Amino acid sequence: MPLSEHEQRMLEQIERALYAEDPKFAHTVRQTNPQVHYKRRLIKASIGFVAGIGLLLGGMVFQTVPVSVAGFLIMLVCALWGLSGWRRAAGSSSFTIDRGSKRQQRPGMMDRLEERWRRRQEGEQ
């Protein structure tokens, strides 16, 4: 959905104010690609996951349960963190498939309630 002319002017004013207030931050934000951020997150999560495996195995070898539990928890947290980064990286790519065009969108609960309310109001008049 394109922005109206008024909204475009407001956005341009906000951008100019941001550049005037903090040009270094504005330049950094303008050049940052979200894909790069999510790929970095995925790499960090992978490294953390491998470290968690190391702790888990080290705890098993030396028979220390707290180290093994800590390793497992680190693996779990890093796996979830990496999956969220991977999902966002895949979702923000320009090659995503629009699934809504293949099938008819079902109305949500609020849409159904509003439709019932509208029909009820029309029926009473």
DSSP file (Angstrom, degrees, kcal/mol; ACC not computed):
  #  RESIDUE AA STRUCTURE BP1 BP2  ACC     N-H-->O    O-->H-N    N-H-->O    O-->H-N    TCO  KAPPA ALPHA  PHI   PSI    X-CA   Y-CA   Z-CA
    1    1 A M              0   0    0      0, 0.0     2,-0.0     0, 0.0     0, 0.0   0.000 360.0 360.0 360.0 119.0    0.0    0.0    0.0
    2    2 A P        -     0   0    0      0, 0.0     2,-0.2     0, 0.0     0, 0.0  -0.330 360.0-108.8 -73.3 154.1    1.7    3.2   -1.1
    3    3 A L        -     0   0    0      1,-0.1     2,-0.0     2,-0.1     0, 0.0  -0.505  32.0-114.5 -78.3 148.4    2.0    6.2    1.2
    4    4 A S     >  -     0   0    0     -2,-0.2     4,-2.4     1,-0.1     5,-0.2  -0.293  32.1-103.3 -73.2 168.6   -0.1    9.3    0.6
    5    5 A E  H  > S+     0   0    0      1,-0.2     4,-2.3     2,-0.2     5,-0.2   0.897 123.2  51.4 -61.5 -40.4    1.6   12.5   -0.4
    6    6 A H  H  > S+     0   0    0      1,-0.2     4,-2.4     2,-0.2    -1,-0.2   0.926 110.6  48.0 -62.8 -44.7    1.1   13.9    3.1
    7    7 A E  H  > S+     0   0    0      1,-0.2     4,-2.4     2,-0.2    -2,-0.2   0.885 110.5  51.9 -64.9 -37.7    2.7   10.8    4.7
    8    8 A Q  H  X S+     0   0    0     -4,-2.4     4,-2.3     2,-0.2    -1,-0.2   0.908 110.1  48.6 -64.4 -41.2    5.6   10.9    2.2
    9    9 A R  H  X S+     0   0    0     -4,-2.3     4,-2.3     2,-0.2    -2,-0.2   0.913 111.6  49.6 -64.6 -41.8    6.3   14.6    3.2
   10   10 A M  H  X S+     0   0    0     -4,-2.4     4,-2.3     1,-0.2    -2,-0.2   0.912 110.7  50.0 -63.3 -41.8    6.1   13.7    6.9
   11   11 A L  H  X S+     0   0    0     -4,-2.4     4,-2.4     1,-0.2    -1,-0.2   0.904 110.2  50.1 -63.4 -41.2    8.5   10.8    6.4
   12   12 A E  H  X S+     0   0    0     -4,-2.3     4,-2.5     2,-0.2    -1,-0.2   0.891 109.7  51.2 -63.8 -39.5   10.9   13.1    4.5
   13   13 A Q  H  X S+     0   0    0     -4,-2.3     4,-2.4     2,-0.2    -2,-0.2   0.907 110.1  49.3 -63.4 -41.4   10.8   15.7    7.3
   14   14 A I  H  X S+     0   0    0     -4,-2.3     4,-2.3     2,-0.2    -2,-0.2   0.914 111.1  50.0 -64.4 -42.3   11.5   13.0    9.9
   15   15 A E  H  X S+     0   0    0     -4,-2.4     4,-2.6     2,-0.2    -2,-0.2   0.922 111.0  48.7 -62.1 -44.5   14.5   11.8    7.8
   16   16 A R  H  X S+     0   0    0     -4,-2.5     4,-2.3     1,-0.2    -2,-0.2   0.908 111.6  49.8 -62.7 -41.3   15.9   15.3    7.5
   17   17 A A  H  X S+     0   0    0     -4,-2.4     4,-2.3     2,-0.2    -1,-0.2   0.890 110.7  50.2 -64.6 -38.5   15.5   15.9   11.2
   18   18 A L  H  X S+     0   0    0     -4,-2.3     4,-2.8     2,-0.2     8,-0.3   0.922 111.0  48.3 -65.4 -43.7   17.3   12.6   11.9
   19   19 A Y  H  < S+     0   0    0     -4,-2.6    -2,-0.2     1,-0.2    -1,-0.2   0.892 113.5  47.8 -62.6 -38.9   20.1   13.6    9.6
   20   20 A A  H  < S+     0   0    0     -4,-2.3    -2,-0.2    -5,-0.2    -1,-0.2   0.882 117.0  42.4 -69.5 -37.4   20.4   17.0   11.2
   21   21 A E  H  < S+     0   0    0     -4,-2.3    -2,-0.2     1,-0.2    -3,-0.2   0.932 137.4   1.3 -77.5 -46.7   20.4   15.6   14.7
   22   22 A D     X  +     0   0    0     -4,-2.8     4,-2.3    -5,-0.2    -1,-0.2  -0.677  62.8 174.2-145.0  84.2   22.7   12.6   14.3
   23   23 A P  H  > S+     0   0    0      0, 0.0     4,-2.3     0, 0.0     5,-0.2   0.833  80.8  55.3 -65.5 -32.5   24.1   12.2   10.8
   24   24 A K  H  > S+     0   0    0      2,-0.2     4,-2.1     1,-0.2     5,-0.1   0.939 111.2  43.8 -66.2 -45.5   26.4    9.3   11.8
   25   25 A F  H  > S+     0   0    0      2,-0.2     4,-2.8     1,-0.2     5,-0.2   0.920 113.8  51.1 -63.7 -44.0   23.5    7.2   13.1
   26   26 A A  H  X S+     0   0    0     -4,-2.3     4,-2.2    -8,-0.3    -1,-0.2   0.893 110.4  49.3 -62.0 -40.0   21.3    8.1   10.2
   27   27 A H  H  X S+     0   0    0     -4,-2.3     4,-1.6     2,-0.2    -1,-0.2   0.903 112.2  48.4 -65.9 -40.9   24.0    7.1    7.7
   28   28 A T  H  X S+     0   0    0     -4,-2.1     4,-1.0     1,-0.2    -2,-0.2   0.918 113.0  47.1 -65.0 -44.4   24.5    3.8    9.5
   29   29 A V  H  < S+     0   0    0     -4,-2.8     3,-0.4     1,-0.2    -2,-0.2   0.887 109.9  53.3 -66.0 -38.9   20.8    3.0    9.6
   30   30 A R  H  < S+     0   0    0     -4,-2.2    -1,-0.2    -5,-0.2    -2,-0.2   0.854 114.0  41.4 -66.7 -34.2   20.4    3.9    5.9
   31   31 A Q  H  < S+     0   0    0     -4,-1.6     2,-0.3    -5,-0.1    -1,-0.2   0.581  89.7 107.6 -90.8  -9.5   23.1    1.5    4.8
   32   32 A T     <  -     0   0    0     -4,-1.0     3,-0.0    -3,-0.4    -4,-0.0  -0.526  56.1-153.3 -76.7 130.4   22.3   -1.4    7.1
   33   33 A N    >>  -     0   0    0     -2,-0.3     4,-1.2     1,-0.1     3,-0.9  -0.897  11.3-143.2 -99.4 125.3   20.8   -4.4    5.4
   34   34 A P  H 3> S+     0   0    0      0, 0.0     4,-2.3     0, 0.0     5,-0.2   0.819  98.9  65.3 -59.7 -29.5   18.6   -6.5    7.8
   35   35 A Q  H 3> S+     0   0    0      1,-0.2     4,-2.3     2,-0.2     5,-0.2   0.895  98.9  52.5 -58.6 -40.1   19.8   -9.7    6.1
   36   36 A V  H <> S+     0   0    0     -3,-0.9     4,-2.3     1,-0.2    -1,-0.2   0.911 108.4  50.5 -63.3 -42.6   23.3   -9.0    7.4
   37   37 A H  H  X S+     0   0    0     -4,-1.2     4,-2.1     1,-0.2    -1,-0.2   0.925 112.3  45.8 -61.0 -45.8   22.1   -8.6   11.0
   38   38 A Y  H  X S+     0   0    0     -4,-2.3     4,-2.1     2,-0.2    -1,-0.2   0.845 110.8  52.9 -70.3 -32.8   20.2  -11.8   10.9
   39   39 A K  H  X S+     0   0    0     -4,-2.3     4,-2.2    -5,-0.2    -1,-0.2   0.902 109.1  49.9 -67.3 -39.6   23.1  -13.7    9.3
   40   40 A R  H  X S+     0   0    0     -4,-2.3     4,-2.7     2,-0.2     5,-0.2   0.914 109.9  51.2 -62.1 -41.6   25.3  -12.5   12.1
   41   41 A R  H  X S+     0   0    0     -4,-2.1     4,-2.4     1,-0.2    -2,-0.2   0.903 109.4  50.6 -61.5 -41.2   22.8  -13.6   14.6
   42   42 A L  H  X S+     0   0    0     -4,-2.1     4,-2.0     2,-0.2    -1,-0.2   0.890 110.8  48.6 -64.9 -40.2   22.7  -17.1   13.0
   43   43 A I  H  X S+     0   0    0     -4,-2.2     4,-2.3     2,-0.2    -2,-0.2   0.932 112.5  47.9 -65.6 -45.7   26.5  -17.4   13.1
   44   44 A K  H  X S+     0   0    0     -4,-2.7     4,-2.4     1,-0.2    -2,-0.2   0.900 111.6  50.6 -62.2 -39.9   26.7  -16.3   16.7
   45   45 A A  H  X S+     0   0    0     -4,-2.4     4,-2.4    -5,-0.2    -1,-0.2   0.884 109.0  51.7 -65.9 -37.4   23.9  -18.8   17.6
   46   46 A S  H  X S+     0   0    0     -4,-2.0     4,-2.3     2,-0.2    -2,-0.2   0.919 110.2  48.4 -64.5 -43.3   25.8  -21.6   15.8
   47   47 A I  H  X S+     0   0    0     -4,-2.3     4,-2.2     1,-0.2    -2,-0.2   0.919 112.9  48.5 -62.9 -43.0   28.9  -20.8   17.7
   48   48 A G  H  X S+     0   0    0     -4,-2.4     4,-2.4     2,-0.2    -2,-0.2   0.877 109.2  53.2 -63.2 -38.1   27.0  -20.8   21.0
   49   49 A F  H  X S+     0   0    0     -4,-2.4     4,-2.1     2,-0.2    -2,-0.2   0.923 109.4  47.7 -63.6 -44.1   25.3  -24.1   20.1
   50   50 A V  H  X S+     0   0    0     -4,-2.3     4,-2.2     1,-0.2    -2,-0.2   0.897 111.1  51.5 -63.9 -39.6   28.7  -25.7   19.5
   51   51 A A  H  X S+     0   0    0     -4,-2.2     4,-2.4     1,-0.2    -2,-0.2   0.893 108.4  52.3 -63.5 -38.3   29.9  -24.3   22.8
   52   52 A G  H  X S+     0   0    0     -4,-2.4     4,-2.7     2,-0.2    -2,-0.2   0.889 107.6  51.2 -63.4 -39.5   26.8  -25.8   24.5
   53   53 A I  H  X S+     0   0    0     -4,-2.1     4,-2.9     2,-0.2     5,-0.3   0.919 109.5  51.4 -62.1 -42.3   27.6  -29.2   22.9
   54   54 A G  H  X S+     0   0    0     -4,-2.2     4,-2.7     1,-0.2    -2,-0.2   0.919 111.7  46.0 -60.8 -44.1   31.1  -28.9   24.3
   55   55 A L  H  X S+     0   0    0     -4,-2.4     4,-2.7     2,-0.2    -1,-0.2   0.914 112.5  51.0 -64.8 -41.9   29.8  -28.1   27.8
   56   56 A L  H  X S+     0   0    0     -4,-2.7     4,-1.7     2,-0.2    -2,-0.2   0.944 114.9  42.0 -60.8 -48.2   27.3  -30.9   27.6
   57   57 A L  H  X S+     0   0    0     -4,-2.9     4,-2.6     2,-0.2    -2,-0.2   0.896 114.0  52.3 -67.5 -39.3   29.9  -33.5   26.6
   58   58 A G  H  X S+     0   0    0     -4,-2.7     4,-2.5    -5,-0.3    -2,-0.2   0.899 109.2  50.1 -62.9 -40.0   32.5  -32.1   29.0
   59   59 A G  H  <>S+     0   0    0     -4,-2.7     5,-2.4     1,-0.2     4,-0.3   0.851 111.8  48.4 -65.8 -34.2   30.0  -32.4   31.9
   60   60 A M  H  <5S+     0   0    0     -4,-1.7     3,-0.3     3,-0.2    -2,-0.2   0.893 112.2  48.3 -72.4 -38.9   29.2  -36.0   30.8
   61   61 A V  H  <5S+     0   0    0     -4,-2.6    -2,-0.2     1,-0.2    -3,-0.2   0.935 120.3  36.2 -66.4 -45.3   32.9  -36.9   30.6
   62   62 A F  T  <5S-     0   0    0     -4,-2.5    -1,-0.2    -5,-0.2    -2,-0.2   0.377 109.4-124.5 -90.2   5.1   33.7  -35.4   34.0
   63   63 A Q  T   5 +     0   0    0     -3,-0.3     2,-0.6    -4,-0.3    -3,-0.2   0.886  59.5 144.7  53.5  48.5   30.4  -36.5   35.5
   64   64 A T     >< -     0   0    0     -5,-2.4     4,-1.7    -6,-0.2     3,-0.2  -0.945  33.4-165.1-115.7 109.4   29.3  -33.0   36.6
   65   65 A V  H  > S+     0   0    0     -2,-0.6     4,-2.8     1,-0.2     5,-0.2   0.889  83.8  56.8 -63.6 -43.5   25.6  -32.6   36.2
   66   66 A P  H  > S+     0   0    0      0, 0.0     4,-2.4     0, 0.0    -1,-0.2   0.879 107.8  49.1 -60.1 -35.7   25.4  -28.8   36.5
   67   67 A V  H  > S+     0   0    0     -3,-0.2     4,-2.3     2,-0.2    -2,-0.2   0.906 112.3  48.4 -68.3 -40.3   27.9  -28.4   33.6
   68   68 A S  H  X S+     0   0    0     -4,-1.7     4,-2.4     2,-0.2    -1,-0.2   0.913 112.4  48.1 -64.8 -42.9   25.9  -30.8   31.5
   69   69 A V  H  X S+     0   0    0     -4,-2.8     4,-2.6     2,-0.2    -2,-0.2   0.912 111.5  50.3 -64.7 -42.0   22.6  -29.0   32.3
   70   70 A A  H  X S+     0   0    0     -4,-2.4     4,-2.4    -5,-0.2    -2,-0.2   0.903 110.3  50.7 -62.3 -41.0   24.2  -25.6   31.6
   71   71 A G  H  X S+     0   0    0     -4,-2.3     4,-2.3     2,-0.2    -2,-0.2   0.908 110.7  48.6 -62.5 -42.5   25.4  -26.9   28.2
   72   72 A F  H  X S+     0   0    0     -4,-2.4     4,-2.5     2,-0.2    -2,-0.2   0.924 111.7  49.0 -63.8 -43.8   22.0  -28.2   27.3
   73   73 A L  H  X S+     0   0    0     -4,-2.6     4,-2.7     2,-0.2     5,-0.2   0.894 110.7  50.4 -63.9 -39.5   20.4  -24.9   28.3
   74   74 A I  H  X S+     0   0    0     -4,-2.4     4,-2.5     1,-0.2     5,-0.2   0.914 110.8  49.8 -64.0 -41.5   22.9  -23.0   26.2
   75   75 A M  H  X S+     0   0    0     -4,-2.3     4,-2.3     2,-0.2    -2,-0.2   0.920 112.2  47.9 -60.9 -43.5   22.2  -25.3   23.3
   76   76 A L  H  X S+     0   0    0     -4,-2.5     4,-2.3     2,-0.2    -2,-0.2   0.936 113.7  45.4 -64.2 -48.1   18.5  -24.8   23.6
   77   77 A V  H  X S+     0   0    0     -4,-2.7     4,-2.5     1,-0.2    -1,-0.2   0.916 114.7  48.0 -63.7 -43.6   18.7  -21.0   23.9
   78   78 A C  H  X S+     0   0    0     -4,-2.5     4,-2.7    -5,-0.2    -1,-0.2   0.868 109.9  52.8 -67.0 -35.5   21.1  -20.7   21.0
   79   79 A A  H  X S+     0   0    0     -4,-2.3     4,-2.5    -5,-0.2    -2,-0.2   0.933 112.4  44.5 -64.4 -45.0   18.9  -23.0   18.8
   80   80 A L  H  X S+     0   0    0     -4,-2.3     4,-2.1     2,-0.2    -2,-0.2   0.906 114.6  49.1 -65.4 -41.0   15.9  -20.8   19.5
   81   81 A W  H  X S+     0   0    0     -4,-2.5     4,-1.9     2,-0.2    -2,-0.2   0.906 113.3  47.0 -64.1 -42.8   17.8  -17.6   18.9
   82   82 A G  H  X S+     0   0    0     -4,-2.7     4,-2.6     2,-0.2    -2,-0.2   0.891 110.6  51.9 -67.4 -39.9   19.3  -19.0   15.6
   83   83 A L  H  X S+     0   0    0     -4,-2.5     4,-2.7     2,-0.2    -2,-0.2   0.891 109.0  50.1 -65.0 -38.6   15.9  -20.2   14.4
   84   84 A S  H  X S+     0   0    0     -4,-2.1     4,-2.2     2,-0.2    -1,-0.2   0.907 112.8  47.1 -66.4 -39.2   14.3  -16.8   15.0
   85   85 A G  H  X S+     0   0    0     -4,-1.9     4,-2.3     2,-0.2    -2,-0.2   0.896 113.4  48.4 -66.4 -39.3   17.2  -15.2   13.1
   86   86 A W  H  X S+     0   0    0     -4,-2.6     4,-2.3     2,-0.2    -2,-0.2   0.904 111.7  49.4 -66.3 -41.8   16.9  -17.7   10.3
   87   87 A R  H  X S+     0   0    0     -4,-2.7     4,-2.1     2,-0.2    -2,-0.2   0.905 113.8  45.7 -64.8 -41.8   13.1  -17.2   10.1
   88   88 A R  H  X S+     0   0    0     -4,-2.2     4,-1.8     2,-0.2    -2,-0.2   0.880 111.6  51.7 -69.6 -37.3   13.4  -13.4   10.0
   89   89 A A  H  < S+     0   0    0     -4,-2.3     4,-0.3     1,-0.2    -2,-0.2   0.906 113.6  44.4 -65.0 -40.2   16.2  -13.6    7.4
   90   90 A A  H >< S+     0   0    0     -4,-2.3     3,-0.6     1,-0.2    -2,-0.2   0.851 114.0  50.9 -71.2 -33.9   14.1  -15.8    5.2
   91   91 A G  H 3< S+     0   0    0     -4,-2.1    -2,-0.2     1,-0.2    -1,-0.2   0.765 108.2  50.9 -76.0 -25.2   11.0  -13.6    5.8
   92   92 A S  T 3< S+     0   0    0     -4,-1.8    -1,-0.2    -5,-0.1    -2,-0.2   0.436  85.3 109.5 -93.9   2.0   12.7  -10.4    4.9
   93   93 A S  S X  S-     0   0    0     -3,-0.6     3,-0.7    -4,-0.3    -3,-0.0  -0.374  74.7-126.2 -74.6 158.7   14.1  -11.6    1.6
   94   94 A S  T 3  S+     0   0    0      1,-0.2    -1,-0.1    -2,-0.1    -4,-0.0   0.492 101.7  68.4 -82.7  -2.2   12.7  -10.2   -1.6
   95   95 A F  T 3   +     0   0    0     -5,-0.1    -1,-0.2     2,-0.1     2,-0.1  -0.009  68.0 135.2-107.0  29.2   12.0  -13.7   -2.9
   96   96 A T    <   -     0   0    0     -3,-0.7     2,-0.4    -5,-0.1    -5,-0.1  -0.455  55.6-119.0 -77.4 151.9    9.2  -14.7   -0.5
   97   97 A I        -     0   0    0     -2,-0.1     2,-1.1     1,-0.0     3,-0.1  -0.766  15.5-132.7 -93.3 132.5    6.1  -16.4   -1.8
   98   98 A D    >   -     0   0    0     -2,-0.4     3,-0.8     1,-0.2     4,-0.4  -0.732  24.7-178.8 -84.8 101.1    2.8  -14.7   -1.3
   99   99 A R  G >> S+     0   0    0     -2,-1.1     4,-0.9     1,-0.2     3,-0.8   0.725  72.2  71.2 -74.6 -20.7    0.7  -17.5    0.0
  100  100 A G  G 34 S+     0   0    0      1,-0.2    -1,-0.2     2,-0.2     5,-0.2   0.774  91.0  58.4 -67.7 -25.2   -2.4  -15.3    0.2
  101  101 A S  G <4 S+     0   0    0     -3,-0.8    -1,-0.2     1,-0.2    -2,-0.2   0.727 100.1  57.6 -77.6 -20.3   -2.8  -15.1   -3.5
  102  102 A K  T <4 S+     0   0    0     -3,-0.8     2,-0.3    -4,-0.4    -1,-0.2   0.785 116.3  23.4 -80.7 -27.3   -3.1  -18.9   -3.9
  103  103 A R  S  < S-     0   0    0     -4,-0.9     2,-0.3    -3,-0.2    -1,-0.1  -0.936  91.5 -93.5-137.3 158.9   -6.0  -19.3   -1.6
  104  104 A Q        -     0   0    0     -2,-0.3     2,-0.2     1,-0.1    -3,-0.1  -0.551  44.2-117.5 -75.0 132.1   -8.8  -17.1   -0.4
  105  105 A Q        -     0   0    0     -2,-0.3    -1,-0.1    -5,-0.2     3,-0.0  -0.507  24.2-133.8 -70.4 131.9   -8.0  -15.4    2.9
  106  106 A R        -     0   0    0     -2,-0.2     2,-0.1     1,-0.1    -1,-0.1  -0.675  27.4-108.4 -82.8 140.1  -10.4  -16.4    5.7
  107  107 A P        -     0   0    0      0, 0.0    -1,-0.1     0, 0.0     2,-0.0  -0.392  34.2-119.4 -68.6 147.0  -11.7  -13.5    7.7
  108  108 A G     >  -     0   0    0      1,-0.1     4,-2.2    -2,-0.1     5,-0.2  -0.163  31.4 -94.7 -76.7 176.6  -10.3  -13.2   11.3
  109  109 A M  H  > S+     0   0    0      1,-0.2     4,-2.5     2,-0.2     5,-0.2   0.903 125.3  50.1 -61.7 -43.0  -12.4  -13.3   14.4
  110  110 A M  H  > S+     0   0    0      1,-0.2     4,-2.7     2,-0.2    -1,-0.2   0.889 109.0  52.5 -65.1 -38.0  -12.7   -9.5   14.6
  111  111 A D  H  > S+     0   0    0      2,-0.2     4,-2.2     1,-0.2    -1,-0.2   0.916 110.7  47.5 -63.1 -42.0  -13.8   -9.3   11.0
  112  112 A R  H  X S+     0   0    0     -4,-2.2     4,-2.4     2,-0.2    -2,-0.2   0.913 112.5  48.8 -65.0 -42.0  -16.5  -11.9   11.6
  113  113 A L  H  X S+     0   0    0     -4,-2.5     4,-2.5     1,-0.2    -2,-0.2   0.911 111.6  49.3 -64.5 -41.5  -17.7  -10.2   14.8
  114  114 A E  H  X S+     0   0    0     -4,-2.7     4,-2.5     2,-0.2    -1,-0.2   0.898 110.7  50.6 -63.7 -39.5  -17.9   -6.8   12.9
  115  115 A E  H  X S+     0   0    0     -4,-2.2     4,-2.6     2,-0.2    -2,-0.2   0.913 111.2  48.0 -64.7 -42.7  -19.8   -8.4   10.1
  116  116 A R  H  X S+     0   0    0     -4,-2.4     4,-2.5     2,-0.2    -2,-0.2   0.913 112.1  49.7 -62.7 -42.1  -22.3   -9.9   12.5
  117  117 A W  H  X S+     0   0    0     -4,-2.5     4,-2.4     2,-0.2    -2,-0.2   0.913 111.2  49.1 -62.3 -43.2  -22.7   -6.6   14.3
  118  118 A R  H  X S+     0   0    0     -4,-2.5     4,-2.3     2,-0.2    -2,-0.2   0.927 112.5  47.4 -63.4 -45.1  -23.3   -4.8   11.0
  119  119 A R  H  X S+     0   0    0     -4,-2.6     4,-2.2     1,-0.2    -1,-0.2   0.900 112.0  50.9 -63.1 -39.4  -25.9   -7.3    9.9
  120  120 A R  H  X S+     0   0    0     -4,-2.5     4,-1.4     1,-0.2    -2,-0.2   0.909 111.0  47.8 -64.2 -42.3  -27.6   -7.1   13.3
  121  121 A Q  H  X S+     0   0    0     -4,-2.4     4,-0.9     1,-0.2    -2,-0.2   0.891 113.3  47.8 -66.8 -39.6  -27.7   -3.3   13.1
  122  122 A E  H  < S+     0   0    0     -4,-2.3     3,-0.3     1,-0.2    -1,-0.2   0.854 109.5  53.8 -69.4 -34.3  -29.1   -3.3    9.5
  123  123 A G  H  < S+     0   0    0     -4,-2.2    -1,-0.2     1,-0.2    -2,-0.2   0.809 106.1  52.3 -70.4 -30.0  -31.7   -5.9   10.4
  124  124 A E  H  <        0   0    0     -4,-1.4    -1,-0.2     1,-0.2    -2,-0.2   0.727 360.0 360.0 -79.9 -21.3  -33.1   -3.8   13.3
  125  125 A Q     <        0   0    0     -4,-0.9    -1,-0.2    -3,-0.3    -2,-0.2   0.489 360.0 360.0 -81.9 360.0  -33.6   -0.7   11.2
